[in-house]
Amino acid sequence: MLTTHYLDETDSMAERVVVIDRGRIIADDTPLRLKSEHVGDRVSLGFDSESAAIEAARDTGGTRDGAEVRVTTADGPRLAARSAVLGPVSIEVVRPTLDDVFLTLTGTSLREGGAAELAEVRS
């Protein structure tokens, strides 16, 4: 077991991650599952018209801002591929980080000097 605040390193090396906040375990799983369950991929679809974006937002369950639709999903690449039939002019998939997970779970980022800790556990 190794305790660390280096989340990028943890993400690439850890088999399991335990998030501890104020002495309590609040999450325990693989990095991939933690990111998928607590944050999800962010997919942005750009359209050449607001009417196309309105239809795409309805079809994907996303939120619209002008001609852009944003969707949070467990599988961004799959959603992006399925969304191609809607005719976007741009597609961007942003995968979450463990810092995103930490922020979602604790309400603070490690970079903000939060009181929580992240422990890496290798099985």
DSSP file (Angstrom, degrees, kcal/mol; ACC not computed):
  #  RESIDUE AA STRUCTURE BP1 BP2  ACC     N-H-->O    O-->H-N    N-H-->O    O-->H-N    TCO  KAPPA ALPHA  PHI   PSI    X-CA   Y-CA   Z-CA
    1    1 A M              0   0    0      0, 0.0     2,-0.4     0, 0.0   120,-0.2   0.000 360.0 360.0 360.0 140.8    0.0    0.0    0.0
    2    2 A L  E     -A  120   0A   0    118,-2.5   118,-2.6     2,-0.0     2,-0.5  -1.000 360.0-149.1-134.8 132.3    1.2    3.5   -0.9
    3    3 A T  E     +A  119   0A   0     -2,-0.4     2,-0.3   116,-0.2   116,-0.2  -0.891  33.2 154.6-102.0 131.1   -0.4    6.8    0.2
    4    4 A T        -     0   0    0    114,-1.4   114,-0.4    -2,-0.5    -2,-0.0  -0.983  47.4-152.5-152.2 159.4    0.1    9.6   -2.3
    5    5 A H  S    S+     0   0    0     -2,-0.3     2,-1.4   112,-0.1     3,-0.1   0.272  71.0 106.3-111.5   4.8   -1.4   12.9   -3.6
    6    6 A Y     >  +     0   0    0      1,-0.2     4,-2.3   112,-0.1     5,-0.1  -0.679  45.0 176.3 -86.7  88.2    0.1   12.4   -7.1
    7    7 A L  H  > S+     0   0    0     -2,-1.4     4,-2.6     1,-0.2    -1,-0.2   0.822  73.0  55.3 -69.9 -33.5   -3.2   11.5   -8.9
    8    8 A D  H  > S+     0   0    0      2,-0.2     4,-1.5     1,-0.2    -1,-0.2   0.932 112.5  44.1 -63.4 -44.3   -1.7   11.3  -12.4
    9    9 A E  H  > S+     0   0    0      1,-0.2     4,-1.6     2,-0.2     5,-0.3   0.907 113.0  51.9 -64.9 -42.8    0.8    8.7  -11.2
   10   10 A T  H  X S+     0   0    0     -4,-2.3     4,-2.8     1,-0.2     3,-0.2   0.912 106.4  54.7 -59.2 -44.2   -1.9    6.9   -9.2
   11   11 A D  H  < S+     0   0    0     -4,-2.6    -1,-0.2     1,-0.2    -2,-0.2   0.871 113.2  40.8 -59.9 -39.3   -4.1    6.7  -12.3
   12   12 A S  H  < S+     0   0    0     -4,-1.5    -1,-0.2    -5,-0.1    -2,-0.2   0.711 127.4  29.0 -83.8 -20.2   -1.4    5.1  -14.4
   13   13 A M  H  < S+     0   0    0     -4,-1.6     2,-0.2    -3,-0.2    -2,-0.2   0.713  93.1  94.5-113.6 -25.7   -0.1    2.7  -11.8
   14   14 A A     <  -     0   0    0     -4,-2.8   108,-0.1    -5,-0.3     3,-0.1  -0.471  44.2-167.3 -82.2 140.0   -2.8    1.7   -9.3
   15   15 A E  S    S+     0   0    0    106,-0.3     2,-0.3     1,-0.3   107,-0.2   0.789  85.3  15.9 -84.3 -34.0   -4.9   -1.4   -9.5
   16   16 A R  E     -B  121   0A   0    105,-1.4   105,-1.9    14,-0.2     2,-0.4  -0.982  68.8-156.0-138.4 149.3   -7.3    0.0   -6.8
   17   17 A V  E     -BC 120  29A   0     12,-3.2    12,-2.0    -2,-0.3     2,-0.5  -0.993   1.4-163.2-128.7 133.7   -7.8    3.4   -5.4
   18   18 A V  E     -BC 119  28A   0    101,-2.7   101,-2.8    -2,-0.4     2,-0.6  -0.975   8.9-154.6-115.2 124.0   -9.2    4.2   -2.0
   19   19 A V  E     -BC 118  27A   0      8,-2.6     7,-3.0    -2,-0.5     8,-1.2  -0.880  11.0-168.0-100.4 125.1  -10.4    7.7   -1.4
   20   20 A I  E     -BC 117  25A   0     97,-2.0    97,-2.9    -2,-0.6     2,-0.5  -0.954   5.0-174.3-116.2 126.5  -10.3    8.8    2.3
   21   21 A D  E >  S- C   0  24A   0      3,-2.9     3,-1.7    -2,-0.5    95,-0.1  -0.976  73.2 -18.8-124.8 119.7  -12.0   12.0    3.5
   22   22 A R  T 3  S-     0   0    0     -2,-0.5    -1,-0.1     1,-0.3    94,-0.1   0.866 129.6 -49.5  52.7  41.3  -11.7   13.1    7.1
   23   23 A G  T 3  S+     0   0    0      1,-0.2     2,-0.4    94,-0.0    -1,-0.3   0.446 117.9 108.2  83.9   0.4  -10.6    9.6    8.2
   24   24 A R  E <  S-C   21   0A   0     -3,-1.7    -3,-2.9     0, 0.0     2,-0.5  -0.919  71.2-123.6-113.9 136.3  -13.5    7.8    6.4
   25   25 A I  E     +C   20   0A   0     -2,-0.4    -5,-0.2    -5,-0.2     3,-0.1  -0.661  34.2 169.8 -73.8 121.9  -13.3    5.6    3.3
   26   26 A I  E     +     0   0A   0     -7,-3.0     2,-0.3    -2,-0.5    -6,-0.2   0.539  63.1  16.8-112.9 -10.5  -15.7    7.2    0.8
   27   27 A A  E     +C   19   0A   0     -8,-1.2    -8,-2.6     2,-0.0    -1,-0.3  -0.960  53.2 176.0-160.0 145.5  -14.7    5.2   -2.4
   28   28 A D  E     +C   18   0A   0     -2,-0.3     2,-0.3   -10,-0.2   -10,-0.2  -0.824  37.1  95.0-154.4 107.7  -12.8    2.1   -3.2
   29   29 A D  E    S-C   17   0A   0    -12,-2.0   -12,-3.2    -2,-0.3    -2,-0.0  -0.952  73.7 -55.4-171.1-175.4  -12.5    0.7   -6.8
   30   30 A T     >  -     0   0    0     -2,-0.3     4,-2.6   -14,-0.2     5,-0.2  -0.443  52.4-113.2 -73.6 155.0  -10.3    0.7   -9.9
   31   31 A P  H  > S+     0   0    0      0, 0.0     4,-2.4     0, 0.0     5,-0.2   0.908 116.8  52.2 -55.7 -42.3   -9.4    4.1  -11.3
   32   32 A L  H  > S+     0   0    0      1,-0.2     4,-2.4     2,-0.2     5,-0.2   0.925 111.7  44.7 -61.7 -46.0  -11.5    3.3  -14.5
   33   33 A R  H  > S+     0   0    0      2,-0.2     4,-3.0     1,-0.2     5,-0.3   0.898 111.8  52.5 -67.7 -39.6  -14.6    2.5  -12.5
   34   34 A L  H  X S+     0   0    0     -4,-2.6     4,-2.3     1,-0.2     5,-0.4   0.930 112.7  45.1 -60.2 -44.4  -14.2    5.4  -10.1
   35   35 A K  H  X>S+     0   0    0     -4,-2.4     5,-3.2    -5,-0.2     4,-1.5   0.905 116.8  44.9 -67.0 -41.3  -13.9    7.8  -13.1
   36   36 A S  H  <5S+     0   0    0     -4,-2.4    -2,-0.2    -5,-0.2    -1,-0.2   0.921 118.9  41.1 -68.6 -44.2  -16.9    6.2  -14.9
   37   37 A E  H  <5S+     0   0    0     -4,-3.0    -2,-0.2    -5,-0.2    -3,-0.2   0.879 125.5  30.7 -73.5 -39.9  -19.2    6.0  -11.9
   38   38 A H  H  <5S+     0   0    0     -4,-2.3    -3,-0.2    -5,-0.3    -2,-0.2   0.699 137.4   6.3 -98.9 -20.6  -18.5    9.4  -10.3
   39   39 A V  T  <5S-     0   0    0     -4,-1.5    -3,-0.2    -5,-0.4    -4,-0.1   0.669  79.5-162.2-127.4 -58.0  -17.6   11.7  -13.2
   40   40 A G      < -     0   0    0     -5,-3.2    34,-0.2    34,-0.1     2,-0.2   0.001  36.8 -60.2  86.2 163.0  -18.1   10.2  -16.6
   41   41 A D  E     -D   73   0B   0     32,-3.3    32,-2.3    54,-0.1     2,-0.6  -0.530  46.1-136.1 -77.3 146.7  -16.7   11.3  -20.0
   42   42 A R  E     -DE  72  94B   0     52,-2.7    52,-3.0    30,-0.2     2,-0.5  -0.936  20.3-168.7-107.5 121.3  -17.7   14.7  -21.3
   43   43 A V  E     -DE  71  93B   0     28,-3.3    28,-2.7    -2,-0.6     2,-0.5  -0.933   3.8-165.3-112.4 129.0  -18.7   14.8  -24.9
   44   44 A S  E     -DE  70  92B   0     48,-2.8    48,-2.4    -2,-0.5     2,-0.5  -0.963   2.8-168.3-113.8 127.8  -19.1   18.1  -26.8
   45   45 A L  E     -DE  69  91B   0     24,-3.0    24,-2.8    -2,-0.5     2,-0.4  -0.970   6.3-157.1-116.6 123.4  -20.8   18.1  -30.2
   46   46 A G  E     -DE  68  90B   0     44,-2.7    43,-3.0    -2,-0.5    44,-1.4  -0.844  11.0-170.8-102.1 136.6  -20.6   21.2  -32.3
   47   47 A F        -     0   0    0     20,-2.7    20,-0.1    -2,-0.4    40,-0.1  -0.827  31.8-126.5-123.4 161.4  -23.3   21.9  -35.0
   48   48 A D  S    S+     0   0    0     39,-0.3     2,-0.3    -2,-0.3     3,-0.1   0.510  94.3  31.7 -86.5  -3.0  -23.6   24.4  -37.8
   49   49 A S  S  > S-     0   0    0     18,-0.2     4,-1.6     1,-0.1     5,-0.1  -0.995  72.5-127.4-149.3 153.8  -27.0   25.5  -36.6
   50   50 A E  H  > S+     0   0    0     -2,-0.3     4,-2.6     1,-0.2     5,-0.2   0.842 110.2  58.9 -67.6 -32.9  -28.9   25.9  -33.3
   51   51 A S  H  > S+     0   0    0      1,-0.2     4,-1.9     2,-0.2    -1,-0.2   0.900 105.8  48.1 -65.0 -38.9  -31.8   23.9  -34.7
   52   52 A A  H  > S+     0   0    0      1,-0.2     4,-2.3     2,-0.2    -1,-0.2   0.885 112.0  50.4 -65.6 -37.9  -29.5   20.9  -35.3
   53   53 A A  H  X S+     0   0    0     -4,-1.6     4,-2.8     2,-0.2    -2,-0.2   0.884 106.7  54.2 -67.4 -38.8  -28.2   21.3  -31.8
   54   54 A I  H  X S+     0   0    0     -4,-2.6     4,-1.9     2,-0.2    -2,-0.2   0.932 111.4  45.2 -60.0 -45.6  -31.7   21.4  -30.3
   55   55 A E  H  X S+     0   0    0     -4,-1.9     4,-2.4     1,-0.2    -2,-0.2   0.909 113.6  49.6 -64.4 -42.2  -32.5   18.1  -32.1
   56   56 A A  H  X S+     0   0    0     -4,-2.3     4,-2.5     2,-0.2     6,-0.4   0.890 108.6  52.5 -65.6 -39.4  -29.2   16.5  -31.0
   57   57 A A  H  X>S+     0   0    0     -4,-2.8     4,-1.8     1,-0.2     5,-0.7   0.904 111.1  47.7 -62.4 -40.0  -29.7   17.6  -27.4
   58   58 A R  H  <5S+     0   0    0     -4,-1.9    -2,-0.2    -5,-0.2    -1,-0.2   0.916 114.7  46.0 -65.5 -42.9  -33.1   15.9  -27.4
   59   59 A D  H  <5S+     0   0    0     -4,-2.4    -2,-0.2     1,-0.2    -1,-0.2   0.820 122.6  34.1 -70.6 -32.0  -31.7   12.8  -29.0
   60   60 A T  H  <5S-     0   0    0     -4,-2.5    -1,-0.2    -5,-0.2    -2,-0.2   0.610 101.5-121.5-100.6 -13.8  -28.7   12.5  -26.6
   61   61 A G  T  <5 +     0   0    0     -4,-1.8    -3,-0.2    -5,-0.3    -4,-0.1   0.668  67.6 138.8  78.3  16.1  -30.1   13.9  -23.4
   62   62 A G      < -     0   0    0     -5,-0.7     2,-0.4    -6,-0.4     9,-0.2  -0.204  56.0-107.0 -86.6 179.1  -27.4   16.5  -23.4
   63   63 A T  E     -F   70   0B   0      7,-2.7     7,-3.0    -3,-0.1     2,-0.4  -0.851  31.0-138.4-107.8 147.0  -27.5   20.2  -22.6
   64   64 A R  E     +F   69   0B   0     -2,-0.4     2,-0.4     5,-0.2     5,-0.2  -0.843  21.4 179.1-111.9 140.9  -27.3   22.8  -25.3
   65   65 A D  E >  S-F   68   0B   0      3,-3.0     3,-1.5    -2,-0.4     2,-0.3  -0.855  71.3 -57.2-134.8  98.9  -25.4   26.1  -25.4
   66   66 A G  T 3  S-     0   0    0     -2,-0.4   -17,-0.1     1,-0.2   -13,-0.1  -0.530 122.1 -15.0  65.1-124.1  -26.0   27.8  -28.8
   67   67 A A  T 3  S+     0   0    0     -2,-0.3   -20,-2.7    -3,-0.1     2,-0.4   0.160 121.8  91.0 -97.0  17.1  -24.9   25.3  -31.5
   68   68 A E  E <   -DF  46  65B   0     -3,-1.5    -3,-3.0   -22,-0.2     2,-0.4  -0.925  56.6-161.3-116.5 140.0  -23.0   23.1  -29.0
   69   69 A V  E     -DF  45  64B   0    -24,-2.8   -24,-3.0    -2,-0.4     2,-0.4  -0.970   4.7-160.9-118.8 133.4  -24.4   20.1  -27.1
   70   70 A R  E     -DF  44  63B   0     -7,-3.0    -7,-2.7    -2,-0.4     2,-0.4  -0.957  10.5-179.9-117.2 132.7  -22.6   18.7  -24.0
   71   71 A V  E     -D   43   0B   0    -28,-2.7   -28,-3.3    -2,-0.4     2,-0.5  -0.991  17.7-151.9-131.9 136.8  -23.3   15.2  -22.7
   72   72 A T  E     +D   42   0B   0     -2,-0.4     2,-0.3   -30,-0.2   -30,-0.2  -0.947  33.0 156.3-106.8 129.6  -21.8   13.4  -19.7
   73   73 A T  E     -D   41   0B   0    -32,-2.3   -32,-3.3    -2,-0.5     3,-0.4  -0.962  53.5-119.3-149.7 160.0  -21.7    9.6  -20.2
   74   74 A A  S    S+     0   0    0     -2,-0.3     2,-0.3     1,-0.3   -34,-0.1   0.750 111.2  37.3 -73.9 -23.8  -19.9    6.5  -19.0
   75   75 A D     >  +     0   0    0      1,-0.1     4,-2.1   -34,-0.1    -1,-0.3  -0.716  65.2 172.8-133.5  82.8  -18.7    5.7  -22.5
   76   76 A G  H  > S+     0   0    0     -3,-0.4     4,-2.9    -2,-0.3     5,-0.2   0.886  78.0  53.1 -59.1 -46.2  -17.8    8.9  -24.4
   77   77 A P  H  > S+     0   0    0      0, 0.0     4,-2.2     0, 0.0    -1,-0.2   0.901 110.5  48.2 -60.3 -39.3  -16.2    7.3  -27.5
   78   78 A R  H  > S+     0   0    0      2,-0.2     4,-2.5     1,-0.2    -2,-0.2   0.930 113.1  47.3 -65.6 -44.6  -19.3    5.1  -28.0
   79   79 A L  H  X S+     0   0    0     -4,-2.1     4,-2.4     1,-0.2    -1,-0.2   0.912 111.2  52.2 -62.3 -41.6  -21.6    8.1  -27.7
   80   80 A A  H  X S+     0   0    0     -4,-2.9     4,-0.7     2,-0.2    -1,-0.2   0.912 110.6  47.7 -60.9 -42.9  -19.4   10.1  -30.0
   81   81 A A  H >< S+     0   0    0     -4,-2.2     3,-0.8     1,-0.2     4,-0.3   0.924 113.8  46.4 -65.0 -44.4  -19.6    7.4  -32.7
   82   82 A R  H >< S+     0   0    0     -4,-2.5     3,-0.9     1,-0.2    -1,-0.2   0.846 109.1  56.7 -65.6 -32.6  -23.4    7.0  -32.3
   83   83 A S  H >< S+     0   0    0     -4,-2.4     3,-2.0     1,-0.2     4,-0.3   0.634  82.4  85.4 -75.2 -14.0  -23.7   10.8  -32.5
   84   84 A A  G X< S+     0   0    0     -3,-0.8     3,-1.5    -4,-0.7    -1,-0.2   0.819  81.3  62.4 -58.4 -30.3  -21.9   11.0  -35.8
   85   85 A V  G <  S+     0   0    0     -3,-0.9    -1,-0.3    -4,-0.3    -2,-0.2   0.682  91.0  67.5 -69.3 -16.1  -25.3   10.3  -37.6
   86   86 A L  G <  S-     0   0    0     -3,-2.0    -1,-0.3    -4,-0.1    -2,-0.2   0.578 112.2-119.3 -79.4  -9.1  -26.6   13.6  -36.1
   87   87 A G    <   +     0   0    0     -3,-1.5   -39,-0.3    -4,-0.3    -3,-0.1   0.852  42.3 178.9  79.7  38.1  -24.2   15.5  -38.4
   88   88 A P        -     0   0    0      0, 0.0   -41,-0.3     0, 0.0    -1,-0.2  -0.379  27.7-146.8 -68.4 152.2  -22.0   17.4  -35.9
   89   89 A V  S    S+     0   0    0    -43,-3.0     2,-0.3     1,-0.3   -42,-0.2   0.613  85.8  21.8 -90.3 -15.4  -19.2   19.5  -37.4
   90   90 A S  E     -E   46   0B   0    -44,-1.4   -44,-2.7     2,-0.0     2,-0.4  -0.991  61.8-170.1-150.3 146.5  -17.0   18.8  -34.4
   91   91 A I  E     -E   45   0B   0     -2,-0.3     2,-0.4   -46,-0.2   -46,-0.2  -0.996   7.3-179.5-136.4 129.4  -16.8   16.1  -31.7
   92   92 A E  E     -E   44   0B   0    -48,-2.4   -48,-2.8    -2,-0.4     2,-0.5  -0.998   8.2-165.2-131.8 131.5  -14.6   16.2  -28.6
   93   93 A V  E     -E   43   0B   0     -2,-0.4     2,-0.6   -50,-0.2   -50,-0.2  -0.971   4.3-168.4-115.3 123.7  -14.4   13.6  -25.9
   94   94 A V  E     -E   42   0B   0    -52,-3.0   -52,-2.7    -2,-0.5   -18,-0.1  -0.956  11.7-148.3-113.8 119.0  -12.8   14.5  -22.6
   95   95 A R        -     0   0    0     -2,-0.6   -54,-0.1   -54,-0.2    -2,-0.0  -0.629  23.4-113.3 -84.4 143.4  -12.0   11.6  -20.3
   96   96 A P        -     0   0    0      0, 0.0     2,-0.2     0, 0.0   -61,-0.1  -0.292  24.4-141.5 -73.6 160.7  -12.1   12.4  -16.5
   97   97 A T     >  -     0   0    0    -62,-0.1     4,-1.7     1,-0.1     3,-0.2  -0.686  28.5-106.9-111.5 169.2   -9.1   12.3  -14.2
   98   98 A L  H  > S+     0   0    0     -2,-0.2     4,-2.9     1,-0.2     5,-0.2   0.798 121.8  61.0 -67.1 -26.7   -8.8   11.1  -10.7
   99   99 A D  H  > S+     0   0    0      2,-0.2     4,-2.6     1,-0.2    -1,-0.2   0.891 102.5  51.6 -64.8 -37.3   -8.6   14.7   -9.6
  100  100 A D  H  > S+     0   0    0      2,-0.2     4,-2.4     1,-0.2    -2,-0.2   0.914 111.1  47.8 -61.5 -42.7  -12.1   15.1  -11.1
  101  101 A V  H  X S+     0   0    0     -4,-1.7     4,-2.7     2,-0.2     5,-0.2   0.942 111.7  49.5 -61.7 -48.2  -13.2   12.1   -9.1
  102  102 A F  H  X S+     0   0    0     -4,-2.9     4,-2.6     1,-0.2     6,-0.5   0.912 111.8  48.5 -58.7 -44.9  -11.7   13.5   -5.9
  103  103 A L  H  X S+     0   0    0     -4,-2.6     4,-2.2     1,-0.2    -1,-0.2   0.904 112.3  48.8 -62.8 -42.8  -13.3   16.9   -6.5
  104  104 A T  H  < S+     0   0    0     -4,-2.4    -2,-0.2     1,-0.2    -1,-0.2   0.909 116.9  41.8 -63.3 -42.9  -16.7   15.2   -7.1
  105  105 A L  H  < S+     0   0    0     -4,-2.7    -2,-0.2    -5,-0.2    -1,-0.2   0.858 130.1  22.8 -75.4 -36.3  -16.5   13.0   -4.0
  106  106 A T  H  < S-     0   0    0     -4,-2.6    -3,-0.2     2,-0.3    -2,-0.2   0.626  93.5-124.4-109.9 -16.2  -15.0   15.6   -1.5
  107  107 A G  S  < S+     0   0    0     -4,-2.2     2,-0.3    -5,-0.4    -4,-0.2   0.531  84.7  78.7  81.3   5.0  -16.0   19.0   -2.9
  108  108 A T  S    S-     0   0    0     -6,-0.5     2,-0.3    -5,-0.1    -2,-0.3  -0.982  73.8-127.1-142.6 153.8  -12.4   20.0   -2.9
  109  109 A S    > > -     0   0    0     -2,-0.3     5,-1.2     1,-0.1     3,-1.2  -0.732  21.1-126.9 -96.9 149.5   -9.3   19.5   -5.1
  110  110 A L  G > 5S+     0   0    0     -2,-0.3     3,-1.6     1,-0.3    -1,-0.1   0.843 113.4  61.7 -60.7 -31.0   -6.0   18.2   -3.7
  111  111 A R  G 3 5S+     0   0    0      1,-0.3    -1,-0.3     2,-0.1   -12,-0.0   0.735  96.9  58.7 -67.5 -21.2   -4.5   21.2   -5.5
  112  112 A E  G < 5S-     0   0    0     -3,-1.2    -1,-0.3     0, 0.0    -2,-0.2   0.440 120.4-109.0 -85.9   0.0   -6.7   23.5   -3.2
  113  113 A G  T < 5 -     0   0    0     -3,-1.6    -3,-0.2    -4,-0.2    -2,-0.1   0.852  52.5-176.6  77.2  34.4   -5.1   21.9   -0.1
  114  114 A G      < -     0   0    0     -5,-1.2    -1,-0.1     1,-0.1    -7,-0.0  -0.138  34.7-120.2 -63.3 162.2   -8.2   20.0    0.9
  115  115 A A  S    S+     0   0    0      2,-0.1   -93,-0.3   -93,-0.0    -1,-0.1   0.555  82.1  97.3 -82.1  -8.7   -8.2   18.0    4.1
  116  116 A A        -     0   0    0    -95,-0.1     2,-0.3   -94,-0.1   -95,-0.2  -0.303  60.5-146.2 -80.9 165.7   -8.9   14.7    2.4
  117  117 A E  E     - B   0  20A   0    -97,-2.9   -97,-2.0    -2,-0.0     2,-0.5  -0.906   2.9-145.2-127.4 156.1   -6.3   12.1    1.4
  118  118 A L  E     - B   0  19A   0   -114,-0.4  -114,-1.4    -2,-0.3     2,-0.4  -0.994  15.3-165.0-121.7 128.3   -6.0    9.7   -1.4
  119  119 A A  E     -AB   3  18A   0   -101,-2.8  -101,-2.7    -2,-0.5     2,-0.5  -0.931   9.8-146.5-114.4 136.3   -4.5    6.2   -0.8
  120  120 A E  E     -AB   2  17A   0   -118,-2.6  -118,-2.5    -2,-0.4     2,-0.5  -0.868  15.2-167.6 -99.7 130.6   -3.3    3.9   -3.6
  121  121 A V  E     - B   0  16A   0   -105,-1.9  -105,-1.4    -2,-0.5     2,-0.5  -0.977   5.3-158.8-122.4 125.6   -3.7    0.2   -2.9
  122  122 A R              0   0    0     -2,-0.5  -108,-0.1  -107,-0.2  -105,-0.0  -0.895 360.0 360.0-104.4 128.0   -2.1   -2.4   -5.0
  123  123 A S              0   0    0     -2,-0.5    -1,-0.1  -122,-0.0  -109,-0.0   0.402 360.0 360.0-105.8 360.0   -3.6   -5.9   -4.9
